[in-house]
Amino acid sequence: MKKVKITVLETTLNKALAQEYGAEGLTACPMLRKGQVFYADYAKPEGFCDEAWKAIYQYAFALAHGAEADVFYYGDWIRTPGVAICCCNDGLRPVIFKLEATDETSHMDYTPVR
């Protein structure tokens, strides 16, 4: 299994929807910032948003196990092999991520229970 590089491409705010449905003073995601980088494999990276991880983990898992971009959506989505562009599921302020397969081998931190 390889590590997957996750880069925050954008933090967004849909102002019209936020004005209609959002809490007073809602802003773009306060947890993540553009340019932030994380590395993942089978587990959520430390400091990464739980909800964002739920939305993108299947792509990270697939890329960590060697999937190419043509596997996703019948090959009509991303032109670069080993890359996925995903976002979290916050409809008012989604964060956009670039996931990239790396050549770096992932090592599980496994401590047996006795």
Z-matrix of the N, CA and C atoms (Angstrom, degrees):
N
C 1 1.440
C 2 1.531 1 108.08
N 3 1.329 2 115.61 1 139.82
C 4 1.461 3 122.08 2 -179.76
C 5 1.520 4 110.56 3 -107.08
N 6 1.316 5 115.94 4 161.01
C 7 1.456 6 120.44 5 174.29
C 8 1.523 7 109.34 6 -80.19
N 9 1.320 8 115.49 7 152.08
C 10 1.455 9 122.88 8 177.06
C 11 1.524 10 107.67 9 -117.00
N 12 1.323 11 115.31 10 128.74
C 13 1.461 12 121.47 11 177.35
C 14 1.526 13 108.37 12 -86.33
N 15 1.325 14 116.59 13 126.88
C 16 1.461 15 122.61 14 178.59
C 17 1.522 16 107.80 15 -115.31
N 18 1.332 17 115.85 16 118.18
C 19 1.461 18 121.44 17 179.51
C 20 1.524 19 109.29 18 -113.90
N 21 1.320 20 117.05 19 132.44
C 22 1.462 21 121.14 20 174.48
C 23 1.523 22 107.29 21 -77.02
N 24 1.338 23 116.35 22 112.95
C 25 1.460 24 120.76 23 179.33
C 26 1.515 25 112.02 24 -83.92
N 27 1.327 26 116.97 25 -41.43
C 28 1.465 27 121.26 26 -177.95
C 29 1.522 28 110.76 27 -153.29
N 30 1.304 29 115.59 28 146.67
C 31 1.464 30 121.41 29 164.49
C 32 1.519 31 105.04 30 -113.13
N 33 1.310 32 116.75 31 129.14
C 34 1.458 33 120.23 32 -172.54
C 35 1.519 34 111.34 33 -122.62
N 36 1.317 35 115.00 34 166.50
C 37 1.456 36 122.23 35 173.79
C 38 1.524 37 106.80 36 -144.94
N 39 1.325 38 117.06 37 119.86
C 40 1.457 39 121.30 38 175.20
C 41 1.523 40 106.17 39 -83.01
N 42 1.325 41 115.60 40 97.18
C 43 1.473 42 120.61 41 -172.25
C 44 1.524 43 112.78 42 -60.60
N 45 1.328 44 117.52 43 -39.94
C 46 1.467 45 119.65 44 -178.94
C 47 1.524 46 110.95 45 -64.57
N 48 1.322 47 116.97 46 -46.65
C 49 1.461 48 119.81 47 179.35
C 50 1.524 49 111.44 48 -68.89
N 51 1.331 50 116.95 49 -38.47
C 52 1.460 51 120.45 50 179.04
C 53 1.524 52 110.58 51 -63.90
N 54 1.324 53 116.80 52 -39.25
C 55 1.462 54 120.09 53 179.06
C 56 1.525 55 111.02 54 -65.57
N 57 1.338 56 115.89 55 -38.25
C 58 1.464 57 119.70 56 -178.10
C 59 1.530 58 112.54 57 -78.15
N 60 1.338 59 117.49 58 -39.79
C 61 1.465 60 120.61 59 -170.75
C 62 1.526 61 115.42 60 -118.22
N 63 1.308 62 117.55 61 -20.32
C 64 1.459 63 120.75 62 -172.11
C 65 1.515 64 114.26 63 -79.23
N 66 1.328 65 113.79 64 161.66
C 67 1.454 66 120.88 65 175.02
C 68 1.526 67 109.46 66 -67.32
N 69 1.301 68 116.28 67 154.71
C 70 1.460 69 121.76 68 178.21
C 71 1.525 70 110.20 69 -56.14
N 72 1.328 71 117.14 70 130.25
C 73 1.459 72 121.95 71 177.31
C 74 1.516 73 115.00 72 80.19
N 75 1.334 74 118.38 73 11.20
C 76 1.468 75 121.11 74 -179.92
C 77 1.524 76 110.27 75 -57.96
N 78 1.318 77 116.16 76 135.80
C 79 1.461 78 122.19 77 178.62
C 80 1.525 79 109.08 78 -125.84
N 81 1.324 80 116.63 79 177.83
C 82 1.467 81 120.61 80 172.73
C 83 1.528 82 108.47 81 -58.30
N 84 1.307 83 116.57 82 164.31
C 85 1.466 84 122.76 83 -176.46
C 86 1.532 85 112.20 84 -45.55
N 87 1.326 86 117.60 85 124.56
C 88 1.462 87 120.35 86 178.89
C 89 1.528 88 113.27 87 -84.45
N 90 1.354 89 117.67 88 -8.79
C 91 1.470 90 120.74 89 -176.07
C 92 1.524 91 114.06 90 -88.83
N 93 1.329 92 116.39 91 -33.84
C 94 1.460 93 120.98 92 -173.00
C 95 1.520 94 110.01 93 -120.86
N 96 1.349 95 116.14 94 154.81
C 97 1.459 96 119.90 95 179.10
C 98 1.536 97 110.02 96 -135.58
N 99 1.316 98 114.83 97 150.38
C 100 1.455 99 121.57 98 179.89
C 101 1.530 100 110.19 99 -53.90
N 102 1.341 101 115.40 100 134.77
C 103 1.461 102 121.03 101 179.10
C 104 1.519 103 114.62 102 91.18
N 105 1.306 104 118.15 103 -12.50
C 106 1.462 105 121.68 104 178.96
C 107 1.525 106 108.89 105 -63.89
N 108 1.332 107 117.19 106 142.18
C 109 1.463 108 122.64 107 -177.77
C 110 1.524 109 109.58 108 -126.25
N 111 1.327 110 114.64 109 137.11
C 112 1.466 111 123.26 110 176.45
C 113 1.521 112 107.95 111 -130.41
N 114 1.324 113 116.76 112 158.28
C 115 1.461 114 121.99 113 173.01
C 116 1.520 115 108.44 114 -123.42
N 117 1.320 116 115.10 115 135.96
C 118 1.461 117 120.50 116 -176.11
C 119 1.511 118 110.32 117 -138.42
N 120 1.329 119 115.11 118 168.95
C 121 1.462 120 123.13 119 172.60
C 122 1.520 121 106.51 120 -147.21
N 123 1.316 122 117.12 121 -98.10
C 124 1.460 123 121.11 122 178.38
C 125 1.531 124 111.97 123 -92.85
N 126 1.321 125 117.45 124 -13.94
C 127 1.463 126 121.33 125 -172.91
C 128 1.527 127 111.89 126 -123.62
N 129 1.305 128 114.99 127 152.74
C 130 1.467 129 121.85 128 177.75
C 131 1.525 130 109.33 129 -63.04
N 132 1.325 131 117.03 130 132.21
C 133 1.465 132 119.38 131 177.28
C 134 1.527 133 111.54 132 -66.37
N 135 1.306 134 115.96 133 148.49
C 136 1.459 135 120.93 134 178.17
C 137 1.530 136 109.27 135 -60.97
N 138 1.331 137 116.18 136 134.27
C 139 1.454 138 121.43 137 178.79
C 140 1.517 139 114.84 138 84.49
N 141 1.320 140 116.96 139 1.03
C 142 1.459 141 121.53 140 -179.24
C 143 1.526 142 108.75 141 -90.66
N 144 1.316 143 116.61 142 143.61
C 145 1.464 144 122.48 143 -178.64
C 146 1.538 145 111.04 144 -62.43
N 147 1.317 146 117.07 145 130.96
C 148 1.466 147 121.98 146 179.23
C 149 1.526 148 111.86 147 -58.62
N 150 1.322 149 116.94 148 -45.95
C 151 1.471 150 120.38 149 -177.64
C 152 1.527 151 111.84 150 -67.90
N 153 1.326 152 117.16 151 -38.57
C 154 1.470 153 120.10 152 176.89
C 155 1.528 154 109.57 153 -64.01
N 156 1.336 155 116.82 154 -41.01
C 157 1.463 156 119.86 155 179.42
C 158 1.524 157 111.09 156 -61.28
N 159 1.328 158 116.93 157 -41.69
C 160 1.466 159 119.92 158 178.17
C 161 1.526 160 111.43 159 -59.60
N 162 1.315 161 116.66 160 -33.02
C 163 1.471 162 120.61 161 -177.71
C 164 1.525 163 112.76 162 -78.89
N 165 1.337 164 118.77 163 -26.79
C 166 1.473 165 119.91 164 -173.07
C 167 1.526 166 114.63 165 -117.26
N 168 1.339 167 117.90 166 -6.68
C 169 1.466 168 118.28 167 -170.36
C 170 1.526 169 113.71 168 -60.58
N 171 1.337 170 117.91 169 -32.99
C 172 1.469 171 118.23 170 -178.25
C 173 1.528 172 111.32 171 -65.35
N 174 1.321 173 117.64 172 -30.73
C 175 1.461 174 120.62 173 176.72
C 176 1.528 175 110.30 174 -73.60
N 177 1.331 176 117.01 175 -42.07
C 178 1.459 177 120.76 176 177.27
C 179 1.527 178 110.36 177 -61.33
N 180 1.316 179 116.76 178 -44.99
C 181 1.461 180 121.71 179 180.00
C 182 1.530 181 110.72 180 -61.49
N 183 1.323 182 116.83 181 -45.40
C 184 1.469 183 120.98 182 -179.67
C 185 1.528 184 110.87 183 -63.08
N 186 1.330 185 117.37 184 -45.81
C 187 1.462 186 120.36 185 179.66
C 188 1.522 187 111.45 186 -65.91
N 189 1.330 188 117.83 187 -36.55
C 190 1.464 189 121.53 188 178.06
C 191 1.518 190 111.60 189 -63.03
N 192 1.331 191 115.64 190 -26.00
C 193 1.466 192 120.69 191 -179.54
C 194 1.522 193 112.93 192 -101.75
N 195 1.329 194 117.25 193 17.45
C 196 1.458 195 120.67 194 170.73
C 197 1.511 196 116.81 195 94.39
N 198 1.324 197 118.89 196 7.02
C 199 1.469 198 120.03 197 178.69
C 200 1.523 199 109.83 198 -66.15
N 201 1.298 200 115.81 199 143.65
C 202 1.460 201 122.10 200 175.17
C 203 1.520 202 108.49 201 -99.60
N 204 1.324 203 117.14 202 164.15
C 205 1.463 204 121.23 203 -176.78
C 206 1.523 205 112.35 204 -61.64
N 207 1.332 206 117.97 205 -26.50
C 208 1.466 207 119.11 206 -177.77
C 209 1.526 208 112.37 207 -70.22
N 210 1.327 209 117.15 208 -12.16
C 211 1.459 210 120.55 209 176.29
C 212 1.529 211 110.52 210 -72.44
N 213 1.319 212 116.29 211 -34.62
C 214 1.454 213 121.31 212 -178.17
C 215 1.521 214 109.81 213 -77.89
N 216 1.297 215 116.72 214 128.44
C 217 1.462 216 123.12 215 173.43
C 218 1.525 217 113.05 216 52.67
N 219 1.305 218 117.10 217 43.76
C 220 1.469 219 122.97 218 171.15
C 221 1.519 220 113.76 219 60.74
N 222 1.331 221 118.27 220 25.53
C 223 1.450 222 120.82 221 175.46
C 224 1.520 223 115.01 222 78.66
N 225 1.321 224 118.89 223 11.52
C 226 1.467 225 119.70 224 -178.39
C 227 1.528 226 112.17 225 -113.61
N 228 1.312 227 117.18 226 32.13
C 229 1.452 228 120.21 227 -174.09
C 230 1.525 229 112.15 228 -118.94
N 231 1.326 230 118.26 229 -66.55
C 232 1.457 231 123.52 230 -174.78
C 233 1.527 232 108.86 231 -114.61
N 234 1.318 233 116.96 232 135.30
C 235 1.475 234 119.39 233 -177.22
C 236 1.521 235 113.62 234 -83.55
N 237 1.351 236 117.86 235 -19.40
C 238 1.456 237 121.26 236 -175.99
C 239 1.528 238 110.36 237 -97.55
N 240 1.324 239 117.77 238 120.74
C 241 1.472 240 119.70 239 177.84
C 242 1.532 241 110.83 240 -60.05
N 243 1.327 242 115.71 241 142.96
C 244 1.459 243 120.83 242 176.92
C 245 1.515 244 114.38 243 77.90
N 246 1.340 245 117.59 244 16.90
C 247 1.465 246 121.80 245 -179.43
C 248 1.520 247 109.60 246 -129.21
N 249 1.324 248 116.37 247 143.68
C 250 1.461 249 122.37 248 171.67
C 251 1.524 250 107.68 249 -137.64
N 252 1.319 251 116.67 250 138.96
C 253 1.461 252 122.34 251 174.19
C 254 1.525 253 106.16 252 -109.78
N 255 1.329 254 116.12 253 119.42
C 256 1.468 255 121.87 254 -173.53
C 257 1.522 256 109.21 255 -134.60
N 258 1.324 257 115.05 256 168.53
C 259 1.460 258 118.98 257 174.49
C 260 1.517 259 109.78 258 -140.33
N 261 1.322 260 114.67 259 162.22
C 262 1.450 261 119.28 260 175.57
C 263 1.524 262 108.67 261 -74.55
N 264 1.309 263 116.61 262 173.54
C 265 1.462 264 120.64 263 -173.76
C 266 1.523 265 113.80 264 -97.44
N 267 1.319 266 118.40 265 19.73
C 268 1.459 267 121.45 266 176.52
C 269 1.529 268 107.79 267 -80.62
N 270 1.314 269 116.94 268 109.06
C 271 1.457 270 121.69 269 -175.37
C 272 1.511 271 114.76 270 -70.17
N 273 1.320 272 118.26 271 -18.33
C 274 1.457 273 120.91 272 179.47
C 275 1.527 274 112.62 273 -95.14
N 276 1.342 275 116.04 274 -31.13
C 277 1.465 276 119.53 275 -176.43
C 278 1.533 277 111.65 276 -144.23
N 279 1.324 278 116.85 277 62.44
C 280 1.463 279 119.06 278 -177.76
C 281 1.530 280 113.00 279 -66.47
N 282 1.311 281 114.19 280 147.23
C 283 1.459 282 122.35 281 174.34
C 284 1.525 283 106.47 282 -106.53
N 285 1.345 284 116.38 283 133.11
C 286 1.461 285 122.34 284 -178.01
C 287 1.529 286 108.72 285 -100.93
N 288 1.340 287 116.07 286 132.02
C 289 1.460 288 122.67 287 -176.99
C 290 1.522 289 111.54 288 -121.15
N 291 1.329 290 115.36 289 147.76
C 292 1.465 291 122.35 290 168.88
C 293 1.516 292 106.39 291 -110.28
N 294 1.329 293 116.53 292 121.93
C 295 1.457 294 122.50 293 176.70
C 296 1.508 295 108.29 294 -106.19
N 297 1.330 296 117.03 295 130.64
C 298 1.459 297 121.88 296 -178.45
C 299 1.523 298 110.55 297 -130.65
N 300 1.309 299 116.06 298 130.50
C 301 1.460 300 120.24 299 172.58
C 302 1.527 301 108.09 300 -66.67
N 303 1.323 302 116.47 301 143.00
C 304 1.467 303 120.98 302 176.12
C 305 1.524 304 108.28 303 -120.06
N 306 1.319 305 115.67 304 173.53
C 307 1.459 306 121.20 305 175.07
C 308 1.521 307 111.75 306 -94.39
N 309 1.332 308 116.38 307 0.12
C 310 1.458 309 121.22 308 -177.50
C 311 1.526 310 110.75 309 -78.56
N 312 1.313 311 115.96 310 122.61
C 313 1.454 312 121.31 311 -179.46
C 314 1.523 313 110.48 312 -72.10
N 315 1.325 314 115.19 313 137.07
C 316 1.453 315 121.70 314 177.87
C 317 1.522 316 109.10 315 -90.99
N 318 1.307 317 115.64 316 138.43
C 319 1.468 318 121.06 317 177.79
C 320 1.519 319 108.22 318 -118.21
N 321 1.317 320 115.26 319 120.74
C 322 1.466 321 119.56 320 179.31
C 323 1.511 322 110.01 321 -71.50
N 324 1.329 323 115.80 322 134.62
C 325 1.458 324 121.10 323 171.95
C 326 1.512 325 106.91 324 -87.74
N 327 1.300 326 116.23 325 99.23
C 328 1.460 327 120.64 326 -173.91
C 329 1.508 328 109.21 327 -121.19
N 330 1.304 329 115.45 328 120.54
C 331 1.462 330 121.37 329 175.21
C 332 1.513 331 107.69 330 -115.18
N 333 1.319 332 117.56 331 114.97
C 334 1.473 333 119.47 332 -179.07
C 335 1.521 334 112.08 333 -63.47
N 336 1.310 335 115.07 334 143.85
C 337 1.463 336 121.12 335 176.25
C 338 1.512 337 107.92 336 -85.90
N 339 1.307 338 116.18 337 133.38
C 340 1.484 339 120.17 338 -178.72
C 341 1.484 340 110.17 339 -115.99
